[in-house]
Amino acid sequence: MDETFETLLTLWEDIKLFFFEFTKFVFRSLHLSFLGFEKKKGFFVTSLYKERGKRSRQLTHTGMATLAALGVVMAPMIAQEFPGRSVNPWTVSVSPAVLSASTDDPGLDTQVSSKVRDSIIDYTVQAGDTVSTVAQKFGVSTDTIRWQNNLSGDKIKVGSTLRILPVTGIAHKVAKGDTVYSIAKKYDSESQAVVDFPFNSFSNDETFELAIGQTVIVPDGVMPVGTTATPRPRQVTPDAGTVVASGQFVWPTQGVITQRFSWYHPGLDIANRGGPLVVGADSGKVEFAGWDSSGYGSMVLINHGNGFKTRYAHLSQIMVLGGQNIKRGDIIGKMGSTGHSTGPHTHFEIYLNGVRLNPLNYLR
C-alpha cells in the first residue's frame, strides 16, 4: 500500500514538472515569435515611411482618370432617366451666364458705355489730327486736351504724344495739404464730382483722404483764371413743384446743378446749402424709404406705375413711409448729406423700365 502511494506521488510530481516545463516552452516560443513579428513590423513600417508620398501623384492621376471614365460611361444612362426626354449630354449647348454683383435695387440697370477708360492714356498724333478732332475721338473737351498737354492753339505736330484724360476735366497731382474740397474749389468743380468719379481712390473712404503724389481726376474742372478756357455755365433749377412743359415731372428741389448725368454718375446732383425740402417728381407709390448702405444714405424710391421710377438720395430727413401713395409735388423729405456725400445736395435719378435716364431730358 505504501509502495503504491509513493508510486502515485512520484507520478504526480512528474506530471507537474511536465506541465511546468511545457508552459515555459510555450511562453518562450510565443515571446520569440512576438519579437520576430515586431522586428519585421518595424522594418515594414520604416520602409513605408521612407516611401511616403512617392506614389501620390500616380494615385491621384489614376483616380481622376477613373472618375472621368466613369462619368463618360454613366452620362448616357443618367440622361435616359429624365421622364419623357431623350437627352444626349454631349450635344446640349450651354450659353454663358453672367452673375451680377450689383447692390442696387433689383431690376434697375444702367446703360454704360463699352469704351469706359479708367486712366490717362498716351495718343500719338496722326496726319490730319487737330485738337478738336482728337477731343471728338475720345469724347472730351478741347480745353481738357489743351490743359493736360500745355497747348495754346488747335494745331498739333504729327508724331507727338498727347496725354488724354478719361473724362472732360483736369488731372491734379496731390500735394501736401490738398483735400477733395480744396482741389474742387481750385478748379471750379464740385467735391462730390471728385468723390463720385469711380477711378479716384482714397486713403480713407470715409473722410476722402488723399495720398501725396497721387493723381486725381477732377470731372468738369476748369483751369484757374489766367489760362485759356471756355466758360462753364451754371444752371439753377426752378422752384420745387414747378410743373414742366411735358406735364410728367416736376423739379424735386431747388438749387444749383453741381453734377450732371454721365456713365459713372447716373443721375443729377442739385445742391443747396440751405437744405430745402424735396418733393415727389410725380404721383406714385413709395417703394422704399430708409437707409441705403451702398452710398445713397437716407433715400426714397418712388414707383410711378407707368414704367417710371425716381430716386431721391442723401436726404437729411425722410417724411414718407414705404407703401405710401403720394401726389406730384408732395413733400417726401429734406435735402442733406448722408451716405457717400461731401456736402448738402439731392441726388436725383429717373428710371424707365429699370434703365437710368438723363433727368435733364425730362426736367426742362
Rosetta blueprint (number, residue, H / E / L):
1 M L
2 D H
3 E H
4 T H
5 F H
6 E H
7 T H
8 L H
9 L H
10 T H
11 L H
12 W H
13 E H
14 D H
15 I H
16 K H
17 L H
18 F H
19 F H
20 F H
21 E H
22 F H
23 T H
24 K H
25 F H
26 V H
27 F H
28 R H
29 S H
30 L H
31 H H
32 L H
33 S H
34 F H
35 L H
36 G H
37 F H
38 E H
39 K H
40 K H
41 K H
42 G H
43 F H
44 F H
45 V H
46 T H
47 S H
48 L H
49 Y H
50 K H
51 E L
52 R L
53 G L
54 K L
55 R L
56 S H
57 R H
58 Q H
59 L H
60 T H
61 H H
62 T H
63 G H
64 M H
65 A H
66 T H
67 L H
68 A H
69 A H
70 L H
71 G H
72 V H
73 V H
74 M H
75 A H
76 P H
77 M H
78 I H
79 A H
80 Q L
81 E L
82 F L
83 P L
84 G L
85 R L
86 S L
87 V L
88 N L
89 P L
90 W L
91 T L
92 V L
93 S L
94 V L
95 S L
96 P L
97 A L
98 V L
99 L L
100 S L
101 A L
102 S L
103 T L
104 D L
105 D L
106 P L
107 G L
108 L L
109 D E
110 T L
111 Q L
112 V L
113 S L
114 S L
115 K L
116 V L
117 R L
118 D L
119 S L
120 I L
121 I E
122 D E
123 Y E
124 T E
125 V L
126 Q L
127 A L
128 G L
129 D L
130 T L
131 V H
132 S H
133 T H
134 V H
135 A H
136 Q H
137 K H
138 F H
139 G L
140 V L
141 S L
142 T H
143 D H
144 T H
145 I H
146 R H
147 W H
148 Q H
149 N H
150 N L
151 L L
152 S L
153 G L
154 D L
155 K L
156 I L
157 K L
158 V L
159 G L
160 S L
161 T E
162 L E
163 R E
164 I E
165 L L
166 P L
167 V L
168 T L
169 G E
170 I E
171 A E
172 H E
173 K E
174 V L
175 A L
176 K L
177 G L
178 D L
179 T L
180 V H
181 Y H
182 S H
183 I H
184 A H
185 K H
186 K H
187 Y L
188 D L
189 S L
190 E L
191 S H
192 Q H
193 A H
194 V H
195 V H
196 D H
197 F L
198 P L
199 F L
200 N L
201 S L
202 F L
203 S L
204 N E
205 D L
206 E L
207 T L
208 F L
209 E E
210 L L
211 A L
212 I L
213 G L
214 Q L
215 T E
216 V E
217 I E
218 V E
219 P E
220 D L
221 G L
222 V L
223 M L
224 P L
225 V L
226 G L
227 T L
228 T L
229 A L
230 T L
231 P L
232 R L
233 P L
234 R L
235 Q L
236 V E
237 T L
238 P L
239 D L
240 A L
241 G L
242 T L
243 V E
244 V L
245 A L
246 S L
247 G L
248 Q L
249 F L
250 V E
251 W L
252 P L
253 T L
254 Q L
255 G L
256 V E
257 I E
258 T E
259 Q E
260 R L
261 F L
262 S L
263 W L
264 Y L
265 H L
266 P L
267 G L
268 L E
269 D E
270 I E
271 A E
272 N L
273 R L
274 G L
275 G L
276 P L
277 L E
278 V E
279 V E
280 G L
281 A L
282 D L
283 S L
284 G E
285 K E
286 V E
287 E E
288 F E
289 A E
290 G E
291 W E
292 D E
293 S L
294 S L
295 G L
296 Y L
297 G E
298 S E
299 M E
300 V E
301 L E
302 I E
303 N E
304 H L
305 G L
306 N L
307 G L
308 F E
309 K E
310 T E
311 R E
312 Y E
313 A E
314 H L
315 L E
316 S E
317 Q E
318 I E
319 M L
320 V L
321 L L
322 G L
323 G L
324 Q L
325 N E
326 I E
327 K L
328 R L
329 G L
330 D L
331 I E
332 I E
333 G E
334 K E
335 M E
336 G E
337 S L
338 T L
339 G L
340 H L
341 S L
342 T L
343 G L
344 P L
345 H E
346 T E
347 H E
348 F E
349 E E
350 I E
351 Y E
352 L E
353 N L
354 G L
355 V E
356 R E
357 L E
358 N L
359 P H
360 L H
361 N H
362 Y L
363 L L
364 R L
